Amino acid sequence: MNMSMDETLKGFTNYFKNSLNITNKVKDLIDQPLNTKISETPYEVIYTEDRVKLKHYKVPEGIKKKVNVPLLVTYALINRETMLDLQPKRSIVKNFLEKGVELYMIDWGYPSMKDKYLTIEDHVCGYMDNIVDFIRVRENVQKINLMGICMGGTFSAIYASLFTDKIKNLITTVTPTNFDTKQGLLHVWMKDLNVDSMVDDYGNIPGDLMNFGFLLLNPARLMLDKYKGFARNIDNKPFIENFVRMEKWIFDSPDVPGETFRQFIKDLYQKNLLIKNQLIVGDRRVDLKKINIPVLNFYGKNDHLVPPEACDKLIEEVGSSDVENVCLNTGHIGIYVSSKYQNVFVPKITEWLSERDSFKKV
């Protein structure tokens, strides 16, 4: 049906009124103070090695420790661990502390060109192992609990295979371990990626380049829908503050050391060596059957980066019989920042660790 001239003019008038209304709301928003700080939970940096730091979050006075064995969190090399302490009322870090879990977390820092030759071995058998030993001595324990996120979960599975005697319980979250899947577009793209050319040209892989690639995986949702949501909630101050916090985290993207990226793509995405127990780290073969400790494995049903098929097979391949998959009806980041799953994620982990907790001095 053709619109009349009056209807057309009315449509344009309403459009410009709405645009002006949004503009005025943006002006009002800019004129008022916003709290968009991230990573506000107090911590102490207790260990440094090259660019890598270890953060310690101490259980506050008056809260009884529910888990005696300390927990080390290993984040991915892509983006930053601040995502776990993104919002004051939705902080994984704060939730762990309130549940009485002594928390340590690796901050991988920002690689420079001198880091481009660092491999998976350097990160897992070097930095991670040194940090685990440091915590064991500091806490006077034989073993610690280890939790890995995304690529950090892959590192944690590798570590648990090579150094099982130092780990009491393993928790993996949105962790790719089976790369032979076409469920996610990322896995399809990586199969034919000329990673040698990328690393030879760039040295370290720029964080901004990877962010752009991630946006292309789902441009409608990641580049259009979220800004429509911003416009719809322009007069909702808490929403806008959390929106800006998320944007800060997304675009705070360190580069990835070139040789680590090369090995991760070739040996894992393209050859799927980890799940086949054929991955070589340094001069050692990673055998998942050597992981004979309890394993709790979280993943997201709607994860477009690490789909369920990339995660759920881990518990079938480890040597432990004390294993559990937990599939949550959310995406890659929703497990950590969704208010709904804030009430599931940390309580589940805390209860699970508590049931397997025993405190043995060295």
FIGUGU-413353 format. One record per residue (C-alpha): y, z, x. Coordinates in steps of 0.05 Angstrom, whole numbers, padded with zeros to 5 digits, always signed. Layout:
YZX...
***
This chain:
+00000+00000+00000+00068-00020+00027+00119+00036+00034+00187+00028+00001+00250+00031+00042+00265+00100+00011+00197+00126+00030+00204+00099+00101+00273+00132+00110+00246+00197+00081+00189+00195+00131+00236+00184+00190+00282+00239+00165+00224+00289+00161+00200+00267+00230+00268+00280+00262+00276+00346+00225+00209+00369+00252+00226+00345+00322+00292+00382+00319+00257+00444+00293+00208+00442+00352+00265+00431+00401+00302+00492+00375+00238+00533+00379+00228+00511+00451+00299+00532+00467+00288+00599+00434+00224+00607+00474+00258+00591+00540+00314+00641+00525+00265+00699+00518+00226+00733+00575+00153+00714+00578+00097+00752+00614+00053+00698+00644+00027+00737+00704-00047+00731+00720-00094+00774+00761-00057+00839+00745-00116+00888+00751-00105+00928+00815-00150+00912+00874-00154+00922+00949-00170+00869+01000-00221+00905+01044-00250+00848+01086-00223+00782+01113-00255+00727+01153-00217+00663+01166-00189+00641+01098-00239+00684+01059-00222+00752+01029-00262+00805+00994-00229+00840+00935-00251+00909+00913-00237+00934+00843-00251+01009+00839-00276+01042+00775-00217+01083+00749-00218+01159+00751-00249+01189+00690-00298+01131+00677-00370+01147+00693-00407+01093+00731-00459+01062+00685-00488+01020+00742-00494+01053+00810-00509+00991+00850-00445+00952+00864-00435+00881+00837-00410+00823+00880-00381+00763+00843-00382+00696+00877-00336+00644+00846-00338+00569+00856-00299+00535+00912-00264+00495+00856-00206+00531+00821-00199+00606+00834-00231+00672+00816-00167+00694+00781-00197+00664+00718-00237+00729+00711-00173+00768+00705-00130+00718+00668-00103+00757+00609-00090+00831+00601-00132+00836+00537-00184+00785+00559-00203+00806+00630-00275+00804+00654-00254+00846+00713-00222+00900+00669-00282+00900+00622-00330+00912+00680-00288+00970+00706-00284+01001+00636-00359+00996+00632-00366+01034+00698-00386+00976+00744-00361+00979+00816-00336+00908+00827-00327+00864+00889-00304+00792+00886-00299+00736+00937-00232+00700+00943-00248+00635+00979-00175+00622+00994-00144+00555+01009-00181+00511+01060-00140+00475+01113-00162+00414+01153-00196+00459+01204-00245+00478+01149-00267+00406+01134-00330+00412+01176-00355+00475+01141-00422+00466+01106-00460+00501+01051-00495+00540+01107-00427+00565+01132-00409+00591+01063-00477+00620+01043-00507+00643+01108-00440+00657+01141-00385+00684+01096-00429+00707+01038-00481+00741+01083-00427+00776+01124-00394+00801+01060-00460+00826+01030-00475+00864+01095-00404+00893+01095-00413+00919+01024-00482+00947+01039-00455+00987+01097-00392+01008+01059-00432+01031+00998-00490+01057+01039-00542+01018+00998-00601+00974+01016-00587+00921+00962-00529+00899+00918-00525+00861+00852-00501+00789+00858-00467+00747+00804-00448+00674+00814-00404+00629+00772-00413+00553+00769-00417+00527+00841-00414+00600+00863-00477+00611+00821-00511+00555+00859-00491+00588+00924-00517+00654+00896-00585+00625+00878-00590+00595+00948-00570+00662+00978-00621+00701+00936-00675+00654+00960-00657+00663+01033-00638+00737+01032-00678+00766+00975-00686+00833+01012-00611+00845+01005-00604+00830+00930-00628+00876+00874-00611+00833+00813-00585+00762+00806-00538+00738+00751-00521+00665+00745-00468+00639+00697-00454+00566+00678-00493+00550+00742-00519+00480+00757-00588+00482+00788-00621+00421+00757-00579+00359+00770-00627+00308+00741-00593+00303+00673-00550+00254+00635-00525+00306+00586-00457+00312+00620-00412+00254+00641-00399+00289+00706-00472+00286+00725-00473+00211+00708-00412+00197+00750-00437+00236+00810-00501+00195+00815-00463+00135+00842-00404+00169+00876-00390+00142+00946-00380+00212+00974-00382+00189+01046-00322+00145+01035-00284+00202+01000-00298+00254+01054-00284+00205+01111-00218+00185+01079-00193+00253+01055-00226+00304+01101-00223+00360+01049-00227+00337+00977-00159+00350+00943-00160+00400+00886-00111+00357+00847-00158+00297+00852-00216+00337+00824-00173+00366+00769-00154+00295+00748-00227+00276+00747-00244+00336+00703-00189+00317+00654-00218+00247+00648-00285+00276+00626-00253+00293+00559-00181+00268+00556-00172+00275+00481-00187+00349+00482-00162+00367+00551-00097+00326+00551-00078+00316+00478-00108+00369+00433-00085+00428+00475-00013+00405+00475-00015+00393+00400-00039+00465+00396+00020+00486+00439+00069+00451+00392+00036+00482+00330+00042+00552+00360+00110+00544+00393+00137+00606+00357+00075+00649+00373+00096+00685+00437+00027+00715+00455-00005+00646+00446+00047+00613+00491+00040+00666+00545-00035+00657+00546-00027+00581+00546+00018+00585+00608-00031+00632+00642-00087+00582+00631-00044+00524+00657-00027+00564+00719-00101+00576+00733-00122+00504+00719-00072+00475+00768-00081+00527+00822-00136+00485+00853-00155+00494+00926-00183+00435+00964-00258+00436+00978-00283+00432+01050-00306+00360+01061-00375+00372+01090-00393+00423+01037-00371+00373+00983-00412+00317+01017-00475+00360+01020-00466+00386+00949-00460+00316+00920-00514+00283+00962-00567+00338+00964-00557+00366+00894-00524+00317+00846-00557+00255+00876-00624+00281+00903-00633+00344+00861-00665+00380+00920-00651+00452+00898-00696+00453+00837-00749+00414+00877-00749+00469+00930-00732+00416+00982-00660+00435+00998-00649+00450+01072-00592+00498+01089-00584+00501+01165-00655+00501+01190-00685+00537+01129-00716+00510+01065-00691+00540+01000-00751+00560+00959-00732+00587+00890-00801+00618+00884-00778+00669+00936-00729+00697+00885-00775+00753+00861-00720+00797+00833-00694+00801+00761-00653+00740+00740-00604+00736+00682-00579+00665+00669-00519+00650+00623-00497+00581+00601-00455+00549+00547-00484+00506+00492-00421+00463+00490-00408+00461+00565-00384+00390+00583-00383+00405+00659-00450+00441+00667-00492+00425+00605-00551+00468+00583-00602+00421+00614-00569+00432+00682-00577+00508+00675-00636+00529+00633-00693+00510+00680-00675+00560+00735-00715+00618+00705-00777+00573+00702-00773+00560+00777-00759+00629+00807-00816+00674+00829-00796+00732+00784-00826+00747+00716-00766+00789+00696-00722+00731+00675-00677+00716+00615-00635+00657+00591-00574+00672+00548-00543+00611+00514-00474+00623+00483-00444+00576+00432-00383+00559+00475-00359+00517+00533-00352+00524+00608-00293+00572+00608-00301+00602+00538-00354+00650+00564-00300+00685+00605-00235+00677+00564-00257+00674+00491-00242+00738+00453-00308+00729+00415-00351+00725+00478-00312+00780+00514-00351+00826+00468-00417+00795+00489-00415+00776+00562-00397+00840+00600-00434+00888+00553-00498+00846+00560-00493+00845+00636-00477+00919+00641-00535+00939+00596-00582+00892+00633-00562+00919+00702-00565+00991+00677-00636+00982+00654-00655+00958+00724-00612+01007+00762-00636+01054+00816-00592+01081+00870-00625+01083+00938-00588+01104+01001-00602+01068+01066
***
